[in-house]
Amino acid sequence: MKRRLRQFKSSAKATARFMRQSSLTRAQVRDALRLLTPYDTGHPLVRIGDPGDGGYLLPDDLDGLVGSYSPGVSDVLTFDLDIMNRGVPTFMADASVDGLAQGHPLAHFDKLFLGGKTGGDVISLDDWVARHGPDTGDLLLQMDIEGAEYETLHHASDATLERFRVVVVEFHSFNRITEPEIFPLYSEVLEKLHRHFAVVHLHPNNCLPPVNVAGIRLPPVFEATFLRRDRVSDATPRKNFPHELDSRNVADTKDFTMPRFWSG
């Protein structure tokens, strides 16, 4: 952990240096961050999966889903099991493992990584959804793929994204948004998600401490839950940080909350 913290401090110093040396302004970064403002959409949040890492808060608007796509497999499958126990077929993918730690009649596994373009052991989101279907009906996406989420979402078509009623993403290395060569990708992904979805929940992963990003103390790793805009009838900025159902990702590490930047 000490080695990881040293690397984190070095990254924070590099980020500050990039901000000084580039034409990227603090206002541009803060405008991009505002795309993550979470809203109360009238749907109460429910916890899917056990407390701790691997469980997420979703809007209670899951009835009628015809499929769940869950790239990034570990030995913790409580989220996927909860979804499958609701009768939703679940498609999982990860080239770093040979199979699932636990079977289920509605579980499907591909030994592939998710990425921007299909090739070798990588498959794009568009191609993965097309491979399994179904062709109609709302889907769920829960993605924890260690940084590949940006390229995956950048290359995903609007038509594919619109298939998902609910999207849950764990964003990694988010403190790099201030780097000039990184900002265009990160901000484009946030803008694309903002077009189709409203943010309904944010939760920090306490595996790393917060860092100053454009004057805001943000966690480098955090979970974000999105609800497709056609499911939103009314929205007001969410003020309850943390939510009563939130729990630490790392049980024996100090927790912290998301900043009040987005509140009210």
N, C-alpha and C positions, 0 to 999 in steps of 0.2 A: 504493500500500500504506500509506503514512503516513496518508493521509486515512481509510482503512478502520480503521487502528488507533486513531485519534482517536475515531471513531464508536464503536468497541468499548469504549474506556475510559469514554466518556460513558454508554453503556448499562450498564456495570458499576456506575457510581455511582448511576444511576437505580434499578437493581435493589436496591441496599442501602437506598436511601431508601424504596422501596416496602415492604421488609421491616420497617423501623422504624415506618412509619405505618399498617400494616394489622394485622388480627387473624390473618393467616397466620403460623403458627409454623414454626420450624426443624424441629421433629419431623414436621410434616405433609409438608414438602418431602422430608425424608430417607426417610420411609415410602414416598413415591411413587417416589423414586429406587431403593429396594430392589427394586422391581418389574422393574428392569433387571439384576438379578444374573445373570451368565452361568453356564451349567452345562456340564459335560462329560456328554454323554448317551450315550457309548459309540460315537457316530459320528465318525470322524476328519473333520477339516475339509479341504476341497480348495479350491484357488483356481480360480474361474471368471472368465475374462477376464485380460487382461495385468496385470503389476505396475503400480502407480500408480493414478491416478484411473480409475474405470470398471470395475475388477476387484473382486471380493468373495470372501470366504470363506464357503462353504456346507457344511453337513453332507453327508457322502458317502452320501446317501440320496435319489438323484435318479432311480433306475430306475423306469420306468413312468409318469412324468409325461405328461399328455396335452395340456398347454398351459402357456405362460409369458406373463405379462402384465407389460409393462415400460414404464410411463409415464415420460416425460422423455427426450427424444431428443437426442443430441449427435452430433458427428462421430466419437466413439469408441464402436464397437459390438462390442468384443471379447467382452463378457459375453454379449450376445445371440447372437453368432455361435457361441460355444462351446456354448450351450444348443441352438441349432438344429442344430449338427453332431452332437448327440446324438439327433437325430430328433424334437425337440419343437417343434411349431408355436409361433411367438412373435408376440404382438400388442403393437404399440408405438403410442404416442399422444403428440402434442405439437402444439399449435396454433401454436407459434412458428416451426416449420419447415415446408417444403413437402413433404418426403419424407425418405427414408432415404439416408444417405451411401453405403450399400453394399447391394446387393440379395441376396436369398437365396430359394430356392423356398418356404421355410417362413415367410417374413416377411410380416406384415400390418401396415398403417399406417393410423391415423386421425388426421386433422388436428384434434385436439381436446385440450383440457386436461382433466386429471382433477381432480375437485372433490367437494364435498359433495352438490350437487344438479344434475341435468341441466337444461341450458338454454343457448341460444346456442352458444358454442364450448366449453362445459363438459359433461362427462358424469360421472355418478357411477360408483363402482366396481361397484355392483350392476348398473347398466344396461350397463356396458361388458362385464362377464362374460356377461350374458344375451345381448348382441348377437352374440357370437362363439361361445359354448359352448366345448367340448362339454358336454353336460348331465351327464355322469358322469365320474368319474376325478379324480385329484389334479392340482392346478395349482401353479405357482410365481408369486410376485409379487416383482418387484424395482422399487422406487419411489424415484426421486430427482426430486422435483418442487418444490424450492425453497420449502418452507414450507407448501405446500398439503396435505402429508401428514396434518396434524392434522385438518382438516375432512373430508378424504376418509375417513380411518379412523373418525372420530367418527360419520359418517352411514352407514358400511358396515354391512350387516346381519350378524348372527351366522352366518346360513346361507351367505352369500357368503364370509365369512372362513374358515369351516370347509372350504371347497373347497381352500384353499391348504395344501399340505404344508409348504412353506418360504416364509418372507416375509423379504425384505431391504429395510430402510428406511434412507435417509439422513435423519436428523433435523436440522433447521435451527433457528437461534435458540433453542437449548435452554436457554440461560441465562435466558430470560424466564419460566421455570417459577416463579420466585419472585414474579412480578407477580400481585396478587390477581385481576385480570380475566383473566389467562391461565391461572393454575393449574388451574381447574376443567376446561378443555378438555384440557390436557396430561395431567393425572392420569387423566381418564376414558379417554383413548386408551391410556395405559399399563396401566390396569386391564383394559380390553377385550382387549388383546393378551395380557396375563398369563393371562386365563381360558382362552384357546385355545392358547397357545404357550409354550414354554420358550425363553429367550434362550440361544443357543449361542455367540455371539461379539459383541464390541464392538470398534470400531476408530475412533480419532479421525481426523478430517480436519484436517490441519495448516494449512489455509487461514487459521485464526484461532487465537490462543493461548488457553490455558485461562483460565477465570474462576472466582472463588470462588462456589460455589452451596451454601448451607447448610453452609459449612465444608468443602466438597469441591471440589477443583480439577477442574472439568469442561470439556471442549471445547464451544464453542457449536454445533459441527457434528460429528456422528459417525455412523458406520454401525452398524447393529444387525441381526443375523441371528437369526431365530426358527424353531423347529421345532415343528410341531403336536404336542400332548401325547400323542396316541395313538401316536406314533412313538418315544416316550421310555419305555424300560423301567427305566432307572436314571439318577440324576442326582446329581452332586456339584459343588459350586462350583468353577468353573474358576480356576486360579491362574496360568496362564502368560500374562502380559501383558508384551510383545506376543507374538503367535503367530509362529512361525518363518516363516510364509508372508505375514505382513503386510508392506506396503511403503508408503512415503510417497505421499500424494495429490499433494502439490506437491514435486517432486524437489529443488528448490534452496532449500527452506525448512526450518528446524529442526523436527525431529520431536519428539513427546512421546507418552507412554503414557497409557492409561486409568488412573484412580486405583485404589488397592488397596482402596477402600471395599467392594467386592463380594467380595473374596477370602476364602475360608475362613470 
